[in-house]
């Protein structure tokens, strides 16, 4: 085996490992974006449940106020609606953040497809050429050495 075939073999092995690393990194990148989206979605669901709880409590408060004098409870009701408004505006911000994360997740999915496909092509290129241009001639030389 000469120096050129060793360098050629190293290049094809490098291509194979590069392709495998592209496959692994694209899968890992997508998984990280998907888990960030899932975590934010769970947090948003929790916040939305809290808002629904406050709305139900305000409805009960309105029913209770219909029996009591309205002027006494008006200030309390106004402060509760201000709190609800703050929570709803925070919910809107969270929804926009979720939309941004969803777009990043979609982009990560397309990068996953591209990285995975390129990784497979580069890996197959490296393995095929290494076997045909390095390993087969090496095997033939070994067979000739054994026969003689």
BELHU-V152834 format. One record per residue. N is the residue number from 1. SS is DSSP state (~ for helix, > for strand, _ for the rest). OMEGA is omega in radians with two decimals (none if undefined). Layout:
{{N:SS:OMEGA} {N:SS:OMEGA}}
This chain:
{{1:_:-3.11} {2:_:-3.07} {3:~:3.14} {4:~:-3.13} {5:~:3.07} {6:~:3.12} {7:~:3.12} {8:~:3.11} {9:~:3.11} {10:~:3.11} {11:~:-3.11} {12:~:3.05} {13:~:3.07} {14:~:3.11} {15:~:3.14} {16:~:-3.13} {17:~:3.08} {18:~:3.11} {19:~:3.12} {20:~:3.12} {21:~:3.05} {22:~:3.12} {23:~:-3.10} {24:~:-3.10} {25:~:3.11} {26:~:3.09} {27:~:-3.13} {28:~:-3.14} {29:~:3.13} {30:~:-3.13} {31:~:3.14} {32:~:3.12} {33:~:3.14} {34:~:-3.14} {35:~:3.08} {36:~:3.11} {37:~:-3.12} {38:~:3.12} {39:~:3.12} {40:~:3.12} {41:~:3.10} {42:~:3.12} {43:~:3.13} {44:~:3.09} {45:~:3.10} {46:~:3.13} {47:~:3.14} {48:~:3.08} {49:~:3.10} {50:~:3.12} {51:~:3.11} {52:~:3.11} {53:~:-3.13} {54:~:3.12} {55:~:3.11} {56:~:-3.14} {57:~:3.10} {58:~:3.09} {59:~:3.08} {60:~:3.12} {61:~:3.10} {62:~:3.10} {63:~:3.14} {64:~:-3.13} {65:~:3.12} {66:~:3.10} {67:~:-3.11} {68:_:3.07} {69:_:-3.02} {70:~:-3.07} {71:~:-3.11} {72:~:-3.05} {73:~:-3.03} {74:~:-3.12} {75:~:3.10} {76:~:3.12} {77:~:-3.14} {78:~:3.13} {79:~:3.11} {80:~:3.13} {81:~:3.05} {82:~:3.08} {83:~:3.12} {84:~:3.11} {85:~:3.10} {86:~:3.14} {87:~:3.12} {88:~:3.11} {89:~:3.05} {90:~:3.10} {91:~:3.11} {92:~:3.10} {93:~:3.10} {94:~:3.12} {95:~:3.08} {96:~:3.10} {97:~:3.08} {98:~:3.10} {99:~:3.09} {100:~:3.11} {101:~:3.11} {102:~:3.08} {103:~:3.10} {104:~:3.12} {105:~:3.10} {106:~:3.11} {107:~:3.11} {108:~:3.10} {109:~:3.11} {110:~:3.06} {111:~:3.07} {112:~:-3.14} {113:~:-3.14} {114:~:-3.13} {115:~:3.14} {116:~:-3.14} {117:~:3.12} {118:~:3.11} {119:~:3.13} {120:~:-3.14} {121:~:-3.13} {122:~:3.12} {123:~:3.13} {124:~:3.08} {125:~:-3.11} {126:~:-3.11} {127:~:-3.11} {128:~:-3.12} {129:~:3.09} {130:~:-3.12} {131:~:-3.08} {132:~:-3.03} {133:~:-3.11} {134:~:-3.01} {135:~:-3.14} {136:~:3.09} {137:~:3.11} {138:~:3.10} {139:~:3.11} {140:~:3.10} {141:~:3.11} {142:~:3.11} {143:~:3.11} {144:~:3.11} {145:~:3.13} {146:~:-3.12} {147:~:-3.10} {148:_:none}}
